[in-house]
């Protein structure tokens, strides 16, 4: 794995907990997924890359909607969880998005979906260039990431414009697990997308759905005032490795 890969050991440790809990975790089930799904096209008959499949929720959803799916993750245990969820219905590959996706042919993918994954990647030029290469003309890239406002304020950082590693802790059934990810300003999220041959078609800062309010009213109230995640749909417009901004 690339030296810039972060949180591999963390996901290895909490893969089973993630598999058991993630389907109903409010931040995912009632906030992230409704927004991401709202950005996706009809995937029936389409070839879709699930880039950062984790425990395979999106992989299964895409299969259920009639897509042909390639699912990638850098964690062997997460790959194991995805295989447990969908069996051999998808092509499931251990891969690091910090590295070229040389096993995927040029212009062979209709849609790339990447849920809460890219904030673990330091250099977005590599991954965005590869997403552009493998997508067909007018192919769609749908992704969610941490909102830069959230990362900057919650972790009390001094320089908004820095790209830096954040140390966080997640509570699991095995206790607290340290998780690291990269915090970056908005321009360092948007620019690599545009500069690698995409046009951003839609950006969302959504509200959580009502079920979130029923289950966790205090957190729901916070989310209606302070965004947690940021969502994009981008369209491939160029096959150039780099376009001038």
N, C-alpha and C positions, 0 to 999 in steps of 0.2 A: 504494500500500500504506500501511496505517496506520503512524503514527510509532512505535507500540509493537511493530511486527513486528521480529523479530531473526533473524539467521542466513540471510537471503534470499541474500545474495551467497555465503555459504559453501556452501549447497546448490546454487546455480547452478554453482559451481566444481567440486563433487565429484559431480554427478549421474551421470555415466557410471561412475565408480568405484563409487558406491552401487549402481547397477543391476547391475553385474557381480559385486559382492562380497556384497551384503546377503542373498542367498538362502541362503548357507551360513555366514554370520557366526555363531559360536556364541551370542553374546548374544541374537541375534534368533531363529535357527533352533532352538536347544535350550533357550531360557529364556523369552524373551518370547512367542513364537508359541504354544507349547503351553499356556501359561497363558491367553492371550487367547482362543484357540479353545475352551478348556474352559468359558469363560463364555458363549459364543455359543449361541443356540438353533439349531434346524434352520432354515436360511435359504431352503430351496427354496420358490420362489414368492413370497418376500418382497422388498420394496423396501428396499434398504440404502444408507445413506450411509457412504462411506469417507472420513472427515474427517481429511485429512492423509495422502493416499495415497502420497506419496513416489514410489518407482519402481514401484508397482503390485502388490506381492506379494499384499496382501490383496484388492485388486480382482480379480485373477485367481482367487484361492482362492474368493472369494464367487461369482464367475461360474461356476466349475466345480461349485459346490454348488447351482446352480440359482437364484441370486438375480438380481434386476434391480438394477444398481448405478449410483449417482452417485458419482463420485470427485472429490475436491477437493484441490488443493494450491496454495500461494502461489508456488511456483517454476516458471517456464515450462519449465526444463530437466527438472524432475521430471515435469511434465505430459507432456512429450515422451517420457520413458522409459516412463511408464504407457501411452501410446498405442502405443509400440513393443511393449509386452508383450501388450496385449489388443486392439489395433486399435480397431474401432468397436463392440465388444460392450458397452461401458459408456458412460455419459454423463460425459465427463471435462472438468472446468471449472477454470480458474484462479480461485481465490478466497482471501480472507484471513479466517481465523476470528476476527480482531479486529473484523470488520465484520458487519452483518446479512446473513443468507443469503436475501435478498429474492427470489431466483430460484427458491426452493423453496417450494411451497405449504404452507399450514397442514395439519397432521395428514395428511401424505402419505407418511411414512416409517415403516416397521416397526421397523427397527433402525439405530442409529448405532454405528459402530465407529471408534475413534480410537486408533491405536497410536503411542505415544511422540511425541505431538504437542503436547499441551496445556501442557507446560512451556515452550513457546515463546510462550505467550499470557500477557500481563500481567493483563488483566481478565477473569476467568472468568465474571462475571455476564452479560456480553454473549453469550458462546458457549453457556453453559448455558441461558439464556433462549431462544436460538434453537433449540437442540436440543429443548427442551421444545415450542416452537411447532410444529416440523415433524413431531414424532413423533405417531403415532396414540395413542389412549388405550391405556394399558398397554404402550406401546412401550418397547423396551429400549435402554439406552445402555451400551456396553461400552468401557472405555478403560484404557490403561496410561500411567503417567507415571514419572518418576524418583522413587525413594523419598526422602522428606525426610531420613531418617537418613543415607543415602548422600551426598546433596549437602552436608549440614552437616559431616560428618566428613571426607570425601575432600578437600573444598576448604578445610578448616580455617577455617570461618567463626566469628565471635565471638558473633553474636546469632541464635539459632535462630529467633526469632519474626519476623525481618525477611523481607520479600519483596524480592529483589534480583537483579540480573543477575550471572550467573556466566560467566567466560571460560574456555573449555576448548580443547584442541587435539586434533584427530583425525589420525592418520597415514594418508595415502592414497598412491596410486601417484604423485601429483604432489608428495609431501612433506606437511608439516603444514598443516592448514587450521584456522583459528580458528573456533570455534563458540560462540555465546552462547545462554543460555537463562535462564529465571527460576527461582530457588530460592525455596521458600515452606514454611512449617510445615504440619503435617498439618491443622490446623483451617482453613487457607486453601485446602486441597484439598477437604475434606469439606463445609464450610459452603456454598459456592456451588452445589453439587449439590443439597443439601437445600432451600436457600432458593429455588431456581428450579423447584420442583415435582416433585422426584424423591425416591424412597425408595431408599436403598442396600440392595440385596438380598444382595450378596456382596462380600467383600474378600479378596484373596489376597496372601500373601507366599510365593510358591512356591519349591520347590527346582528347580534345573536338571535336565534329564533326563540319563540315563546317557551319551548320545552326547557331551555336553559334557565329561564326565569323561574320555572316551577321547581327545578332541582337545586339551583344555587342562586337565589335572588340577590344576594349581596354582590357576588361576582358579576351577575348579569347587569346590575346597576353600574358597576365600574366600567364594564365593556361598552355600555351605551355612552360613556363620557370619554374613555381613553382606549384607542384601538390597540389590539394585541397583534394582529396579523395584517398583511398587505397582499392583495391578490391581483394578478395580471393575466390578460390574454393578449398574446402577440402573434402576428402573422409573418411568415417568412416572405420577404419581398426581394431578397438578393441572394445569390450564391457566392458572392465575394466573401473572402475570408474576413475582410475588414472594410467598412465603408467610412468615408470621411464624415465627421459630424459637423 
